[in-house]
Amino acid sequence: MNDQSFDLKTELKSLGMTQKEFASFTDVHINSVSRWVRGELKVPKWVYLLIKYYKKAKAIEELSISIK
């Protein structure tokens, strides 16, 4: 993921997570998350990484559930 292809709004939607839920999950103020979504602030690198690994963990969890 890079700055040009990363769309936080789309990523949150794909995770089934609202901005408010993401703010709570990451312990970041909702205003910061909203400003990232609107492009008023640059999305920090840790957000890219968190979403990347969250998606991987979710995929692994789904695989382990389907194997059982």
C-alpha positions in Angstrom: 0.0 0.0 0.0 1.3 3.4 -0.8 -0.1 7.0 -0.3 -1.7 7.1 -3.8 -3.5 3.8 -3.7 -4.5 3.8 0.0 -8.1 5.0 0.7 -8.8 4.9 4.4 -12.6 5.2 3.8 -12.6 2.2 1.5 -10.3 0.2 3.8 -12.6 0.8 6.8 -15.6 -0.2 4.7 -13.9 -3.4 3.6 -13.3 -4.2 7.3 -16.9 -3.4 8.2 -15.6 -0.7 10.6 -16.9 2.8 11.0 -14.6 5.8 11.6 -15.8 5.9 15.2 -15.1 2.2 15.7 -11.6 2.6 14.2 -10.9 5.6 16.4 -11.9 3.6 19.4 -10.0 0.5 18.3 -6.8 2.6 17.8 -7.3 5.0 20.7 -7.1 7.9 18.3 -9.5 10.9 18.4 -12.4 10.6 15.9 -11.5 14.0 14.5 -8.1 12.7 13.5 -9.6 9.7 11.8 -12.2 11.9 10.0 -9.4 14.3 8.8 -7.4 11.3 7.5 -10.5 10.1 5.6 -11.1 13.5 4.1 -7.4 13.9 3.1 -6.9 16.9 5.4 -4.1 15.0 7.2 -1.7 12.5 5.9 -2.5 9.0 7.1 0.3 7.8 9.4 2.4 4.8 8.3 1.3 2.8 11.3 -2.3 2.9 10.1 -1.3 1.3 6.8 0.5 -1.4 8.7 -2.2 -2.0 11.2 -4.8 -2.4 8.5 -2.5 -4.7 6.5 -1.9 -7.0 9.4 -5.5 -6.8 10.7 -6.7 -8.1 7.3 -4.1 -10.9 7.4 -5.2 -11.9 10.9 -8.8 -11.8 9.8 -8.1 -14.0 6.8 -6.2 -16.5 9.0 -9.0 -16.6 11.5 -11.5 -17.3 8.7 -9.4 -20.1 7.3 -9.1 -21.7 10.7 -12.8 -21.5 11.2 -13.5 -23.1 7.8 -11.0 -25.9 8.6 -12.7 -26.9 11.8 
